Amino acid sequence: PVFADVLPGYGMQREAEHLVLAGLGALEAIRACTLSAAEALDLEDELGSLVPGKFADLIVLDGDPVADIKALGRTAIVYQAGARFTPGELRDSVVGTIE
């Protein structure tokens, strides 16, 4: 779809796939897109890992991204600020907002 390049999270998915293609292991690529990214922004005390006291949005995937990095593109459910969303609801939330 035309919105695939701008959907939230899509850039991270593609980045992780490219990192694996470049030779990183899947877990290393996921870390690069999460904790290492937060460290680069000096936000590791707030973001980047699941520990008490940090802000966390979560995605539930249909598959194991360590076994197949492309599983990052198979989002089943998203939790943002405690609210549950389906991928369709997120997609619908950006349709019409991007020219």
ZAVODO-182833 format. One record per residue (C-alpha): residue number from 0; residue in three letters; chain; x, y, z. Coordinates in Angstrom, 2 decimals, decimal comma. Layout:
N
{r NUM 'ALA' 'A' {X Y Z}};
...
***
This chain:
99
{r 0 'PRO' 'A' {0,00 0,00 0,00}};
{r 1 'VAL' 'A' {1,01 3,58 -0,54}};
{r 2 'PHE' 'A' {1,22 4,20 3,22}};
{r 3 'ALA' 'A' {3,59 1,31 3,92}};
{r 4 'ASP' 'A' {6,63 3,59 3,87}};
{r 5 'VAL' 'A' {5,21 5,90 6,53}};
{r 6 'LEU' 'A' {3,38 3,59 8,92}};
{r 7 'PRO' 'A' {4,74 3,80 12,46}};
{r 8 'GLY' 'A' {7,35 1,13 13,03}};
{r 9 'TYR' 'A' {7,85 0,32 9,37}};
{r 10 'GLY' 'A' {11,22 2,07 9,19}};
{r 11 'MET' 'A' {12,55 0,10 12,15}};
{r 12 'GLN' 'A' {11,41 -3,15 10,55}};
{r 13 'ARG' 'A' {13,22 -2,38 7,31}};
{r 14 'GLU' 'A' {16,32 -1,20 9,17}};
{r 15 'ALA' 'A' {16,47 -4,44 11,16}};
{r 16 'GLU' 'A' {16,11 -6,51 7,97}};
{r 17 'HIS' 'A' {18,97 -4,59 6,34}};
{r 18 'LEU' 'A' {21,17 -4,99 9,40}};
{r 19 'VAL' 'A' {20,65 -8,76 9,24}};
{r 20 'LEU' 'A' {21,42 -8,74 5,52}};
{r 21 'ALA' 'A' {24,62 -6,85 6,38}};
{r 22 'GLY' 'A' {25,69 -9,63 8,74}};
{r 23 'LEU' 'A' {24,29 -8,87 12,20}};
{r 24 'GLY' 'A' {22,35 -11,55 14,02}};
{r 25 'ALA' 'A' {18,63 -10,91 14,39}};
{r 26 'LEU' 'A' {18,89 -10,22 18,13}};
{r 27 'GLU' 'A' {21,76 -7,78 17,51}};
{r 28 'ALA' 'A' {19,69 -5,99 14,87}};
{r 29 'ILE' 'A' {16,69 -5,72 17,22}};
{r 30 'ARG' 'A' {18,95 -4,35 19,95}};
{r 31 'ALA' 'A' {20,39 -1,80 17,49}};
{r 32 'CYS' 'A' {16,87 -0,57 16,73}};
{r 33 'THR' 'A' {15,81 -0,37 20,39}};
{r 34 'LEU' 'A' {18,32 -0,03 23,24}};
{r 35 'SER' 'A' {21,26 1,12 21,10}};
{r 36 'ALA' 'A' {19,04 3,73 19,42}};
{r 37 'ALA' 'A' {17,92 4,99 22,83}};
{r 38 'GLU' 'A' {21,56 5,14 23,98}};
{r 39 'ALA' 'A' {22,53 7,11 20,87}};
{r 40 'LEU' 'A' {19,84 9,65 21,77}};
{r 41 'ASP' 'A' {20,91 9,65 25,44}};
{r 42 'LEU' 'A' {17,45 8,35 26,38}};
{r 43 'GLU' 'A' {18,39 4,90 27,68}};
{r 44 'ASP' 'A' {17,09 5,82 31,15}};
{r 45 'GLU' 'A' {13,61 6,29 29,63}};
{r 46 'LEU' 'A' {13,44 4,08 26,53}};
{r 47 'GLY' 'A' {14,91 1,10 24,74}};
{r 48 'SER' 'A' {14,30 -1,83 27,08}};
{r 49 'LEU' 'A' {11,55 -3,36 29,17}};
{r 50 'VAL' 'A' {12,36 -2,59 32,78}};
{r 51 'PRO' 'A' {10,30 -1,04 35,57}};
{r 52 'GLY' 'A' {10,16 2,73 35,38}};
{r 53 'LYS' 'A' {10,74 3,08 31,64}};
{r 54 'PHE' 'A' {8,19 4,18 29,07}};
{r 55 'ALA' 'A' {7,17 1,23 26,90}};
{r 56 'ASP' 'A' {5,06 0,73 23,81}};
{r 57 'LEU' 'A' {4,85 -2,92 22,88}};
{r 58 'ILE' 'A' {4,17 -4,89 19,73}};
{r 59 'VAL' 'A' {2,96 -8,48 19,64}};
{r 60 'LEU' 'A' {4,20 -10,25 16,55}};
{r 61 'ASP' 'A' {2,92 -13,17 14,55}};
{r 62 'GLY' 'A' {6,23 -15,01 14,58}};
{r 63 'ASP' 'A' {9,65 -15,07 16,18}};
{r 64 'PRO' 'A' {11,88 -12,26 14,87}};
{r 65 'VAL' 'A' {15,00 -13,98 16,19}};
{r 66 'ALA' 'A' {14,27 -16,96 13,93}};
{r 67 'ASP' 'A' {12,99 -14,79 11,05}};
{r 68 'ILE' 'A' {13,65 -11,05 11,14}};
{r 69 'LYS' 'A' {10,78 -10,51 8,69}};
{r 70 'ALA' 'A' {8,43 -11,40 11,57}};
{r 71 'LEU' 'A' {8,91 -7,76 12,64}};
{r 72 'GLY' 'A' {6,60 -6,95 9,73}};
{r 73 'ARG' 'A' {3,85 -9,24 10,99}};
{r 74 'THR' 'A' {2,40 -7,13 13,78}};
{r 75 'ALA' 'A' {-0,62 -8,69 15,49}};
{r 76 'ILE' 'A' {-1,33 -6,15 18,25}};
{r 77 'VAL' 'A' {0,19 -2,87 19,41}};
{r 78 'TYR' 'A' {0,03 -1,46 22,93}};
{r 79 'GLN' 'A' {0,71 2,26 23,13}};
{r 80 'ALA' 'A' {0,43 4,12 26,43}};
{r 81 'GLY' 'A' {-1,60 1,20 27,76}};
{r 82 'ALA' 'A' {-4,14 1,24 24,91}};
{r 83 'ARG' 'A' {-4,52 -1,77 22,58}};
{r 84 'PHE' 'A' {-4,61 -1,28 18,80}};
{r 85 'THR' 'A' {-4,77 -3,59 15,82}};
{r 86 'PRO' 'A' {-2,55 -2,86 12,81}};
{r 87 'GLY' 'A' {-5,68 -1,85 10,88}};
{r 88 'GLU' 'A' {-6,64 0,70 13,51}};
{r 89 'LEU' 'A' {-3,16 2,23 13,36}};
{r 90 'ARG' 'A' {-3,21 2,29 9,57}};
{r 91 'ASP' 'A' {-6,64 3,95 9,58}};
{r 92 'SER' 'A' {-5,37 6,56 12,04}};
{r 93 'VAL' 'A' {-2,80 7,85 9,53}};
{r 94 'VAL' 'A' {-4,84 7,53 6,33}};
{r 95 'GLY' 'A' {-5,73 11,00 5,14}};
{r 96 'THR' 'A' {-3,17 12,71 7,36}};
{r 97 'ILE' 'A' {-0,36 12,22 4,87}};
{r 98 'GLU' 'A' {-0,50 14,04 1,55}};
***
